[in-house]
Amino acid sequence: MKKMSEIKAEKEVSEEQEPKEEIPQKEELETPRPARPSRPGGPSRPGGPSRPGSECPELETVSISSKELEEIKAKARHADEYLDHLKRLKAEFENFKKRMIREKEQFFKFANEELIFELLSVLDNFDRAINHGEDNSEGLLEGMKLIKKQLDDVLAKRGLSRMEVLGQEFDPTKHEAMLHMESDKHPEGHITEELISGYQLADKIIRPARVAVSKGVQSEE
């Protein structure tokens, strides 16, 4: 009988001579990690969250031709010219407004200069009439009449006219009734007497005439 040691040795030799079956190895596949959501302010940084403003977006390079560059420069020059023109117009308009304000002030200040100058001769005649009135009382009245006519002529040249109202029908837009009185010369509702003269400048009434209005003749009962 073989010894146990020999049997063990033969078994080991037979195992070494038998071809061993190769066990196929599994291929390791890399599973992509899900991308982290980007935060406002830029794309996320690899390996950690992104910080707002820490990364700038890449700028796209645009190529233009020399002709397009010249067109852009020409448009820029035109824009500058228009801006300068608008600035000059604004400055001129501001100067125009200031000048108009000054001229308006001057106009209202001296609007009646010519009228007052013409009235100075009337004042001179009043002075002469007063100075000679003490020695010649009879000629004073005639002098006053001449001065009155001179004043009327000066005002008439300026468009002032006296309203003729006696005998006309009463018109509240032109006349102001101060009293009502009986009259056998004027029918009822007509003006019998002019108390204060009315005046109009061109077509505008600047002072209505104050008048007395007829009530007609009252019948005796």
C-alpha positions in Angstrom: 0.0 0.0 0.0 1.1 3.4 -0.8 1.9 5.7 1.9 -0.3 8.8 2.5 2.6 11.1 1.7 3.0 9.5 -1.7 -0.7 9.8 -2.6 -0.7 13.5 -1.6 2.4 14.1 -3.8 0.8 12.5 -6.8 -2.4 14.5 -6.4 -0.5 17.8 -6.4 1.4 16.8 -9.6 -1.8 15.9 -11.4 -3.4 19.3 -10.5 -0.4 21.1 -11.8 -0.5 19.3 -15.2 -4.3 20.0 -15.8 -4.9 23.3 -17.7 -6.6 25.9 -15.6 -9.7 27.6 -16.9 -9.4 31.4 -17.2 -12.1 33.3 -15.4 -13.2 36.3 -17.5 -12.6 39.6 -15.7 -15.4 42.1 -15.6 -14.7 45.4 -17.3 -15.0 48.3 -15.0 -17.3 51.0 -16.5 -17.0 54.5 -15.3 -20.4 55.9 -14.4 -20.5 59.7 -15.1 -21.4 61.7 -12.1 -24.5 64.0 -12.4 -23.5 67.6 -13.0 -24.1 70.0 -10.2 -26.7 72.7 -10.8 -25.1 76.0 -11.6 -25.8 79.0 -9.4 -26.7 82.6 -10.6 -23.6 84.5 -11.5 -21.8 82.0 -13.7 -21.1 78.3 -14.4 -20.2 76.0 -11.5 -16.6 75.4 -10.8 -15.3 71.8 -11.0 -14.8 70.4 -7.6 -17.0 72.9 -5.7 -19.9 75.4 -5.9 -19.4 78.5 -7.9 -19.4 82.0 -6.4 -21.3 84.9 -7.9 -18.9 87.1 -9.9 -16.0 84.7 -9.4 -16.0 83.7 -13.0 -16.6 85.7 -16.2 -18.4 84.3 -19.2 -16.2 83.8 -22.2 -16.4 86.7 -24.7 -17.1 85.8 -28.3 -14.6 87.2 -30.7 -16.2 89.0 -33.7 -14.2 89.8 -36.7 -15.2 92.8 -38.9 -13.8 94.0 -42.1 -12.1 97.3 -42.6 -15.1 98.7 -44.5 -17.4 97.9 -41.6 -15.0 99.5 -39.2 -15.0 102.7 -41.3 -18.8 102.7 -41.4 -18.9 102.4 -37.6 -16.4 105.3 -37.2 -18.4 107.5 -39.6 -21.6 106.8 -37.7 -19.9 107.7 -34.4 -18.7 111.0 -36.0 -22.2 111.8 -37.2 -23.6 111.1 -33.7 -21.0 113.5 -32.1 -21.9 116.2 -34.7 -25.7 115.8 -33.9 -25.0 116.0 -30.2 -23.0 119.2 -30.6 -25.7 120.7 -32.8 -28.3 119.9 -30.1 -26.2 121.5 -27.4 -25.8 124.7 -29.5 -29.6 124.8 -30.2 -30.3 124.4 -26.5 -27.9 127.2 -25.6 -29.4 129.5 -28.3 -32.9 128.8 -27.1 -32.0 129.7 -23.5 -30.4 132.9 -24.7 -33.6 133.6 -26.8 -35.8 133.2 -23.8 -33.7 135.5 -21.7 -33.7 138.1 -24.4 -37.5 137.9 -24.8 -38.0 138.4 -21.1 -35.8 141.5 -21.1 -37.6 142.9 -24.2 -41.0 142.2 -22.6 -40.0 144.1 -19.5 -38.7 147.0 -21.5 -42.0 147.0 -23.6 -44.2 147.3 -20.5 -41.9 149.8 -19.0 -41.9 152.2 -21.9 -45.2 151.2 -23.8 -46.8 154.6 -23.1 -43.7 156.6 -23.7 -44.8 158.0 -27.1 -48.3 158.8 -25.7 -46.9 160.6 -22.7 -44.6 162.6 -24.9 -47.5 163.8 -26.9 -49.4 164.8 -23.8 -46.5 167.0 -22.6 -47.6 169.7 -25.1 -51.1 169.5 -23.5 -49.6 170.1 -20.1 -47.6 173.0 -21.5 -50.8 174.6 -22.7 -52.4 174.1 -19.4 -49.5 175.9 -17.7 -49.8 178.8 -20.2 -53.6 179.1 -19.7 -53.2 179.2 -15.9 -50.4 181.8 -16.0 -52.4 184.1 -18.3 -55.8 183.4 -16.7 -55.3 185.9 -13.9 -54.9 188.8 -16.3 -57.4 187.7 -18.9 -60.3 185.8 -17.3 -62.3 186.0 -20.5 -59.7 184.2 -22.6 -59.3 181.5 -20.0 -62.4 179.6 -21.2 -61.4 179.8 -24.8 -57.9 178.5 -23.9 -59.4 175.6 -22.0 -61.5 174.6 -25.0 -58.5 174.6 -27.2 -56.6 172.4 -24.8 -59.5 170.0 -24.5 -59.6 169.7 -28.3 -55.9 169.1 -28.4 -56.2 166.3 -25.9 -59.0 164.7 -27.8 -57.0 164.7 -30.9 -54.0 163.1 -29.2 -56.2 160.3 -27.8 -58.1 159.8 -31.0 -54.8 159.1 -32.8 -54.4 156.3 -30.3 -57.8 154.8 -31.2 -59.8 156.3 -28.3 -63.3 157.5 -29.2 -66.1 158.9 -27.2 -69.4 157.0 -27.3 -72.5 158.8 -28.6 -75.4 157.7 -26.4 -78.0 160.4 -26.2 -81.4 159.3 -27.6 -80.2 155.7 -28.2 -81.9 152.6 -26.8 -80.4 151.5 -23.5 -77.9 148.6 -23.9 -76.6 147.1 -20.6 -73.4 145.9 -22.4 -72.5 149.6 -23.3 -74.4 151.7 -20.8 -74.8 151.9 -17.0 -78.2 153.2 -15.8 -77.8 155.6 -12.9 -81.4 156.7 -12.7 -84.8 156.5 -14.5 -86.8 159.6 -15.2 -90.0 160.6 -17.0 -89.5 162.1 -20.4 -91.8 163.3 -23.1 -88.9 163.7 -25.6 -87.6 160.1 -25.5 -89.6 156.9 -25.5 -89.4 154.4 -22.6 -86.1 152.6 -22.4 -84.1 155.2 -24.3 -81.3 157.4 -22.9 -82.4 160.9 -22.0 -79.2 162.2 -20.5 -75.4 161.4 -20.4 -74.1 161.7 -16.9 -70.5 160.5 -17.5 -69.1 159.9 -20.9 -68.2 156.4 -22.1 -65.1 155.5 -24.1 -64.0 152.7 -26.3 -60.5 151.8 -27.5 -60.8 150.6 -31.1 -63.7 148.1 -30.8 -63.4 147.5 -27.1 -65.4 149.4 -24.5 -63.0 150.4 -21.7 -65.6 152.4 -19.8 -69.4 152.2 -20.2 -71.4 155.4 -20.3 -73.3 156.3 -17.2 -76.7 157.5 -18.2 -80.3 158.4 -17.3 -83.0 156.2 -18.9 -86.5 157.4 -19.8 -89.6 155.9 -18.2 -91.8 157.5 -20.7 -94.7 159.7 -19.8 -96.7 158.5 -16.8 -100.5 158.8 -17.4 -102.4 160.7 -14.7 -105.1 158.6 -13.0 
